[in-house]
Amino acid sequence: MQLDLTNPPNATCISSPYLSLPKGGAAVRSTTWRWDDAARTLSWTVAGGELLAPSTPTLYSEVVAVLFTPGAPAPVRASVRALAKGGTVVF
């Protein structure tokens, strides 16, 4: 999955939408991405999914953020980060 956070600077990704559970309920987990251009920081928060069992597989469990800057000789690649509880990458 590739997100372009430049315009607008925020995006929300819904993973495992409307996953049916044995109890008859449903759960949605969403990840909201935010880019702070001045601070060169990508952050994300995760909401929902409270009805999901800890063993429930998810579509995405890790992220590798890559910053592409016009005129730069190469993109800047961050280390692998877990998505589960949110986080931050500073470039």
QUIRA-V621436 format. One record per run of one state. SS is the DSSP state (2 for helix, 1 for strand, 0 for the rest). FROM is the first residue (numbers start at 1). LEN is the number of residues. If there is no record, write none. Layout:
SS	FROM	LEN
SS	FROM	LEN
This chain:
0	1	9
1	10	11
0	21	5
1	26	11
0	37	4
1	41	8
0	49	13
1	62	2
0	64	2
1	66	2
0	68	8
1	76	2
0	78	3
1	81	2
0	83	4
1	87	4
0	91	1
